[in-house]
Amino acid sequence: MNKLLFKLIVFLLFVFLTGEVIVRLAKLTADIPQRFVDETGIQRYIPGQSGYLARSDYKWVVNDYGWIGKADTSNSENIISIVGDSFIENIMNPISCNQGTLLGSYYKNISFFEAGRSGVTFIESMEITKLLDTTIAPRKHLLYIGKGGLYKSISNKQRFTDAIQLDLEKKSILKGKLKYPKLKYILYNIKLLYYLYIKFPLLVSDQNKGEIVNKLAKRKEIDLNSVNELFQYCNDNYNMNNIIFVIRPGVKKEIIKLAKEFEFKMIVLNSEGDKSWGLGNHDGHWSCYGHDQAAKQIQTHLKLLIE
């Protein structure tokens, strides 16, 4: 009986190790960078990490500041930050396709510094500009906006406990908390377990468990009254003179009109009449082509806005 149990344990261990090797070599799961919450409540990545997305040849690296992306501060008197969500993090493309790299090719005398993270809300992006003001002191901030980040910014609509949101009634910032950090650490580092977790929904029905979204989610809409209150809070609590909104395609014209009424500096991107900027039918993140087209439009307006 003991010999049989020993053989069974050895066999299971062999199967587990073999599966772990196969999953790692074939890159069947994504390497997910571990986060921490800094003293301001902003979630960043632990510096020094690196890895690959599932079946990807593009290696991501977390820089010393806790972001994935370009962190050029060589021209300390002329830095422009690029702040946003997964479009700016751009973990699904090589860094040569990042907004900081592309805009840097147009402006040789400007250092572009990227601070992007998947899932960041609009109001957290605003908080990130405050953090950067105290660390690298950018001349201007380019803050990229999508409609999802606006909706997720307001806790009165739905509270996302792992995100920074604004309570419109109390006019106060609600900080987020990391969900299940110890469990995620185990899953992300034992690849076979993570692969099984991704493939077979246990305890949760959603298949998007840290991977890049494989299906475009249906975005909930935000009413204009809430947007008006959100913009008013920004006007009262942040240095809007140093912030330039970059409005991604898909944001409602009414929201853009409202931002103009507040006299916010902005660049409105337009992809109409062009081929798709997306990676594919199942992933709306920009491809390298999309990033290049966005950078081309931005650079035509940026010079006037930073004078």
URHUBEL-V658972 format. One record per residue. N is the residue number from 1. RES is the residue in one small letter. PHI is phi in degrees with one decimal (none if undefined). OMEGA is omega in radians with two decimals (* if undefined). Layout:
<<N/RES/PHI/OMEGA> <N/RES/PHI/OMEGA>>
This chain:
<<1/m/none/3.13> <2/n/-65.1/3.11> <3/k/-64.7/3.14> <4/l/-64.4/3.11> <5/l/-64.9/3.12> <6/f/-62.1/3.13> <7/k/-63.5/3.13> <8/l/-64.4/3.13> <9/i/-63.8/3.12> <10/v/-62.2/3.14> <11/f/-63.4/3.14> <12/l/-64.4/3.10> <13/l/-64.6/3.10> <14/f/-63.0/3.14> <15/v/-62.7/-3.14> <16/f/-63.4/-3.11> <17/l/-66.1/3.11> <18/t/-63.0/3.11> <19/g/-62.6/3.12> <20/e/-62.4/3.13> <21/v/-65.0/-3.12> <22/i/-63.3/-3.12> <23/v/-62.0/-3.13> <24/r/-70.5/-3.10> <25/l/-66.3/-3.12> <26/a/-85.2/-3.13> <27/k/52.4/-3.09> <28/l/-77.6/3.06> <29/t/-128.7/3.11> <30/a/-83.5/2.92> <31/d/-81.8/-3.07> <32/i/-104.3/3.14> <33/p/-67.8/3.14> <34/q/-78.8/-3.10> <35/r/-105.0/2.93> <36/f/-142.3/3.09> <37/v/-102.9/-3.10> <38/d/-79.4/-3.05> <39/e/-66.0/3.11> <40/t/-91.1/-3.11> <41/g/94.6/3.13> <42/i/-81.4/3.10> <43/q/-87.9/3.06> <44/r/-128.2/3.13> <45/y/-95.2/3.08> <46/i/-66.4/-3.10> <47/p/-58.1/3.05> <48/g/92.4/3.14> <49/q/-79.6/3.05> <50/s/-155.4/3.14> <51/g/173.3/-3.09> <52/y/-132.8/2.92> <53/l/-74.5/3.11> <54/a/-59.3/3.09> <55/r/57.4/-3.12> <56/s/-109.2/3.06> <57/d/-99.1/-3.10> <58/y/-92.8/-3.12> <59/k/-89.4/3.04> <60/w/-97.1/-3.12> <61/v/-137.1/3.07> <62/v/-87.9/-3.10> <63/n/-80.9/-3.07> <64/d/-65.4/-3.12> <65/y/-91.7/3.13> <66/g/91.3/3.12> <67/w/-125.2/3.02> <68/i/-102.2/-3.14> <69/g/146.6/-3.09> <70/k/-75.7/-3.13> <71/a/-131.4/-3.11> <72/d/-86.5/3.07> <73/t/-125.3/-3.05> <74/s/-62.3/3.08> <75/n/-98.7/-2.96> <76/s/-61.5/-3.13> <77/e/-88.5/-3.06> <78/n/-144.9/3.13> <79/i/-103.5/2.98> <80/i/-120.0/3.12> <81/s/-87.2/3.09> <82/i/-124.8/-2.98> <83/v/-119.2/3.11> <84/g/173.2/-3.05> <85/d/-96.2/-3.07> <86/s/-63.0/3.07> <87/f/-64.8/3.13> <88/i/-85.1/3.04> <89/e/-56.4/2.97> <90/n/53.3/-3.08> <91/i/-66.9/-3.08> <92/m/-88.2/3.13> <93/n/-129.8/3.05> <94/p/-66.5/-3.07> <95/i/-65.1/3.08> <96/s/-66.0/3.12> <97/c/-98.7/3.13> <98/n/-68.9/3.11> <99/q/-59.1/3.14> <100/g/-63.4/3.12> <101/t/-67.2/-3.08> <102/l/-67.9/3.12> <103/l/-67.8/3.09> <104/g/-63.1/3.12> <105/s/-72.6/3.11> <106/y/-92.1/-3.06> <107/y/-124.3/-3.07> <108/k/-70.2/-3.08> <109/n/-96.8/3.14> <110/i/-117.9/3.03> <111/s/-93.4/3.13> <112/f/-104.8/-3.08> <113/f/-122.3/-3.08> <114/e/-97.9/3.05> <115/a/-132.1/-3.11> <116/g/-124.8/3.10> <117/r/-149.7/3.12> <118/s/-57.6/3.08> <119/g/86.2/-3.12> <120/v/-65.4/3.10> <121/t/-86.7/3.10> <122/f/-59.7/-3.09> <123/i/-70.0/3.05> <124/e/-69.7/3.05> <125/s/-59.4/3.09> <126/m/-64.2/3.09> <127/e/-64.7/3.12> <128/i/-63.5/3.11> <129/t/-62.3/3.08> <130/k/-64.0/3.13> <131/l/-61.6/-3.12> <132/l/-66.6/3.10> <133/d/-60.0/-3.10> <134/t/-92.5/-3.09> <135/t/-112.8/-3.10> <136/i/-113.4/3.06> <137/a/50.6/3.11> <138/p/-64.0/3.06> <139/r/-70.6/3.10> <140/k/-143.6/3.03> <141/h/-117.0/2.94> <142/l/-96.2/-3.07> <143/l/-111.1/-3.06> <144/y/-83.1/-3.02> <145/i/-123.0/2.96> <146/g/-121.3/-3.04> <147/k/-68.3/-3.14> <148/g/-64.0/-3.14> <149/g/-65.6/3.09> <150/l/-68.7/-3.13> <151/y/-60.4/-3.07> <152/k/-73.6/-3.12> <153/s/-78.4/-2.98> <154/i/-107.0/-3.09> <155/s/-71.2/-3.12> <156/n/-66.3/3.09> <157/k/-82.5/3.10> <158/q/-162.4/-3.13> <159/r/-87.1/3.02> <160/f/-103.5/-2.99> <161/t/-68.7/3.13> <162/d/-97.6/-3.10> <163/a/-131.6/2.99> <164/i/-76.6/3.14> <165/q/-134.8/3.11> <166/l/-111.5/3.00> <167/d/-88.4/-3.05> <168/l/-66.7/-3.11> <169/e/-69.2/-3.11> <170/k/-92.4/-3.10> <171/k/53.9/-3.10> <172/s/-136.4/3.13> <173/i/-85.0/3.07> <174/l/-105.0/-3.12> <175/k/-81.2/3.14> <176/g/-98.5/3.10> <177/k/-124.2/3.08> <178/l/-70.1/3.11> <179/k/-92.2/3.05> <180/y/47.5/-3.07> <181/p/-60.5/-3.11> <182/k/-68.4/3.11> <183/l/-63.0/3.14> <184/k/-64.3/3.13> <185/y/-60.9/3.13> <186/i/-65.8/-3.09> <187/l/-63.3/-3.07> <188/y/-71.5/-3.11> <189/n/-100.3/3.01> <190/i/-105.4/-2.91> <191/k/-64.1/-3.14> <192/l/-64.3/3.09> <193/l/-62.2/-3.14> <194/y/-65.4/3.11> <195/y/-62.0/3.12> <196/l/-65.5/3.12> <197/y/-63.5/3.13> <198/i/-69.9/-3.03> <199/k/-77.1/-3.07> <200/f/-122.4/-3.08> <201/p/-65.5/3.09> <202/l/-114.3/3.12> <203/l/73.5/3.11> <204/v/-127.7/-3.12> <205/s/-98.2/-3.09> <206/d/-84.3/-3.12> <207/q/-83.1/3.13> <208/n/-87.1/-3.04> <209/k/-113.9/3.12> <210/g/100.9/3.09> <211/e/-80.0/2.99> <212/i/-62.7/-3.04> <213/v/-55.9/-3.09> <214/n/-101.5/-3.14> <215/k/-150.0/-3.10> <216/l/-64.3/-3.13> <217/a/-77.2/3.06> <218/k/-78.8/-3.08> <219/r/-81.1/3.02> <220/k/-78.6/-3.08> <221/e/-90.7/3.12> <222/i/-117.0/-3.10> <223/d/-79.4/-3.04> <224/l/-66.8/3.10> <225/n/-62.5/3.11> <226/s/-67.7/3.10> <227/v/-63.4/3.12> <228/n/-59.9/3.12> <229/e/-66.4/3.12> <230/l/-63.7/3.13> <231/f/-66.6/3.12> <232/q/-65.5/3.09> <233/y/-61.4/3.11> <234/c/-62.1/-3.13> <235/n/-62.6/-3.07> <236/d/-88.0/-2.95> <237/n/-122.7/-3.13> <238/y/-132.6/3.10> <239/n/-83.4/-3.05> <240/m/-69.8/3.10> <241/n/-65.1/-3.11> <242/n/-99.4/-3.07> <243/i/-113.1/3.08> <244/i/-117.0/3.09> <245/f/-76.4/2.98> <246/v/-110.1/-3.03> <247/i/-88.6/3.14> <248/r/-74.3/3.04> <249/p/-56.2/3.14> <250/g/109.3/3.09> <251/v/-75.8/-3.07> <252/k/-59.5/3.13> <253/k/-62.9/3.13> <254/e/-64.7/3.12> <255/i/-70.4/3.10> <256/i/-63.1/3.12> <257/k/-62.0/3.14> <258/l/-64.8/3.10> <259/a/-62.9/3.10> <260/k/-66.2/3.13> <261/e/-64.2/3.07> <262/f/-81.7/-3.14> <263/e/62.1/3.05> <264/f/-72.3/3.02> <265/k/-70.6/-3.11> <266/m/-157.5/3.01> <267/i/-125.1/-3.10> <268/v/-101.0/-3.13> <269/l/-80.6/-3.10> <270/n/-134.2/3.12> <271/s/-110.7/-3.12> <272/e/-65.8/3.12> <273/g/79.8/-3.14> <274/d/-106.9/3.02> <275/k/-70.7/-3.04> <276/s/-56.6/3.06> <277/w/-85.9/-3.01> <278/g/-79.0/3.10> <279/l/-69.7/-3.13> <280/g/173.1/-3.10> <281/n/-64.2/-3.06> <282/h/-107.8/3.12> <283/d/-149.1/-3.09> <284/g/-85.8/3.05> <285/h/-60.9/-3.11> <286/w/-67.1/2.95> <287/s/-79.6/3.06> <288/c/-59.9/3.10> <289/y/-63.5/3.13> <290/g/-61.2/3.11> <291/h/-63.5/-3.14> <292/d/-65.0/3.13> <293/q/-65.9/3.10> <294/a/-62.9/-3.12> <295/a/-62.9/3.11> <296/k/-61.9/3.13> <297/q/-68.4/-3.11> <298/i/-64.5/-3.06> <299/q/-66.4/3.11> <300/t/-72.1/-3.12> <301/h/-104.1/-2.96> <302/l/-62.4/-3.08> <303/k/-57.2/-3.13> <304/l/-70.5/-3.07> <305/l/-80.4/-3.09> <306/i/-104.1/3.12> <307/e/-71.6/*>>
